[in-house]
Amino acid sequence: MPVEYDAIVVGAGVIGLSTAYHIKKRHPDSRILVVDKFNSAGQGSTAKSMSAFRCLFSSKVNYLLSDSSVDFYTYVQNQLGVDLKLMFIGYLWLLSEEEYKEMRPILESLTNNNLEYEEHEAEDLSRRLGLVTRLKSDEEAEIIGLKDVYKGVFIPKAGVVNADCVVQFYEEEFLKLGGEIRYGVKVESLMVEPCKPIGIPGEPFFWQKSRVSGIKTDLGVIKAKKTVLATGAWIPQLLDAVGIECFIKPKKRQVFALEAKKPELKRLLYTQGFNSVGCLPFTILPKPRVLIRPFPKEGVFWVSYADDFPRAFMLEDDPQPEKSFYEYGIYQVLVKYFPQFKDSHPYSAFAGLYEINTLDGHPVIFEENDLMVVGGASGSGIMKADAIGRVAAALYDGEEYASLYGGRKIRVSDLGIKERRIEREKLQI
């Protein structure tokens, strides 16, 4: 290997590869290396994602990041002819009256940014979906704390995508540009060295100006002018060891797969009228926000719920789904709104990790001592990955603004730590 790379990107998930691609595209003659502990791309949290996208966020910054990324993915699929399995099935938010009042100002604000949406009355949704909208007389629903469905808000510019296809696109494009990737490389620590070594054992000392000069791996040391950390939920593990705060914490998320074998579930899965695919939109129930993701070609639903308190912040190399989480949690909520799911049991399940930014629910992109940190997507990494990669590439070049796909711009420091200027995201799911 060369004595020193221009940049090492640690992490070959969707964010790491997007970042590597955009940096390499700007610097075709630079030597950029991506390393990952897995044997292929996107096998960490990216592989455990629900692989859905939306452009509805309370924050204008999150809206900009997701909207521009979705526009780029659409361009890749429709203009470049790369099948990302991108389908605009839409998002259907089922809202209680209180939730609707909270979301209404957000919708009105984003309408000025060309967000399109439709409102659906509860009675119409009940008729079309077999949805139970009135739960006040249900004692079990009252114990759980479930609310009546007041309205539904449908977002057309939203849907599902294949995470593997998105990752493969960035991987292939990065390699075409002459980028290098090494899989099966486990990073043990960041390497810190003095900027001006004086040859005394034990350097660097606290009085020396020092920098991150590369990584120590199970296969040896790899040095770089800049090191980019894009390891998702594993970012704080590496940063804590060198005393850098990133405000990212890992939390387990679980997904359960249900087959639509029963006629009533098939009718729900293949609901007509919302999208050109002819299926149920990605559906979010009223709080607690249980998620329903349709797979029309496979005849399957994925269901999930992102629990907060008292779910521990915990780093797990191989997180496992909990049977009781579905049986005593998700199922009890799901069946009250959609009785079609009665007696439905998962045939498969998996768990992954969210890399939650505890500050405000936005990505964290900053540089300190030749180390760049790119992460904190808070459960929406795929839908913002292209924009995140562009912001990271602008930071790499020391630019004040990043130009996103379509020409819209964002101040790089707004997503940093020291000069961060972002409102808290209210629509995390």
Buried (B, 14 or more C-beta within 10 A) or exposed (E): EEEEBBBBBBBBBBBBBBBBBBBBBBBEEBBBBBBBBBEBBBBBBBBBBBBBBBBBBBBBBBBBBBBBBBBBBBBBBEEEEBEBBBBBBBBBBBBBBEBBEBBBEBBEEBEEEEBEBEEBEBEBBBEBBBBBBEBEEEEEBEEBEBBBBBBBBBBBBBBBBBBBBBBBBBBBBBBEBEBBBBBEBEBEEBBBBBEEEEEEEEBBEEEBEBBBBBBEBEBEEBBBBBBBBBBBBBBBEBBEEBEBEBBBBBBBBBBBBBBBEBEBBEBBBBBEEBBEBEBBBBBBBBBBBBBBBBBBEEBBBBBBBBBEEEEEBEBBEEBEBBEEBBEEBBBBBBBBBBEBBEEBEBEEBBBBBBBBBBBBBBBBBBBBBBBBBBBBBBBBBBBBBBBBBBBBBBBBEEBEEBBBBEEBEBBBBBBBBEEBEBEEBBBBB
